[in-house]
Structure formats: C-alpha cells, structure tokens
Amino acid sequence: MENLYIVPVISCLVVLVILMIGITVFAKGGDVNRKYSNKLMRYRVIAQAIAVLIILGYVLIQQRGI
C-alpha cells in the first residue's frame, strides 16, 4: 500500500500526455487538426474524469488507513 501513490501520478501523466498531443495536433492545423482534435479532447476529458476518481479513491483509502 505504500506505493499506491504511483497510480494517481500515472493517471495525471496520462492526462498530460493526451493534452500535449492534442495541443500539438491543434497547432499543426489542417486536415490532421480537423480529423483528430475533437477525439483527442474527448479522450482527455474522459481520462481526466478517471484521474479525478482515482485521486478521490486514493484519498479515501489514505483516510481510512486501508
């Protein structure tokens, strides 16, 4: 249980990677932007929601001392 903090950190990094890919695609513009920018931002929102749930779960586990 001591290394459980890695899970929220990894989930935040996943969100960051998706965000950076989305910003890069947006900056390139053109057909690539039209094709992938909305999908990437949707994936980011989903990953961000999952990351928030993971963080909340981590906080609950830490409070209860499980």
C-alpha positions in Angstrom: 0.0 0.0 0.0 3.0 2.3 0.4 3.5 2.6 -3.3 -0.2 3.3 -4.1 0.5 7.0 -4.7 2.0 6.0 -8.1 -1.4 5.2 -9.5 -2.8 8.8 -9.2 0.5 10.1 -10.5 0.4 7.9 -13.6 -3.2 8.8 -14.2 -2.3 12.5 -14.2 0.6 11.9 -16.5 -1.7 10.1 -19.0 -3.9 13.2 -19.0 -0.9 15.4 -19.6 0.3 13.3 -22.5 -3.1 13.3 -24.1 -3.3 17.1 -23.6 0.1 17.7 -25.1 -0.7 15.5 -28.1 -3.9 17.5 -28.6 -2.2 20.8 -28.4 0.4 19.6 -30.9 -2.3 18.5 -33.3 -4.2 21.8 -32.8 -1.0 23.8 -33.6 -0.3 21.9 -36.8 -3.8 22.7 -38.1 -5.1 21.5 -41.4 -6.7 18.1 -42.0 -4.9 16.5 -39.1 -6.5 19.1 -36.8 -10.0 18.6 -38.2 -9.7 14.8 -38.0 -8.2 14.3 -34.5 -8.6 17.4 -32.3 -12.1 16.7 -31.1 -11.3 13.0 -30.5 -8.2 13.8 -28.5 -10.0 16.4 -26.4 -12.8 13.9 -25.7 -10.2 11.3 -24.6 -8.6 14.0 -22.4 -11.9 14.7 -20.7 -12.5 11.0 -20.1 -9.0 10.4 -18.8 -9.3 13.5 -16.6 -12.5 12.2 -15.1 -10.9 8.8 -14.4 -7.9 10.5 -12.9 -10.1 12.5 -10.5 -11.9 9.4 -9.5 -8.6 7.6 -8.9 -7.4 10.6 -6.8 -10.6 10.6 -4.8 -10.3 6.8 -4.2 -6.6 7.3 -3.1 -7.6 10.0 -0.7 -10.4 7.8 0.8 -8.0 4.9 1.1 -5.4 7.0 2.9 -8.0 8.5 5.3 -9.4 5.1 6.3 -5.9 3.6 6.6 -6.7 0.6 4.4 
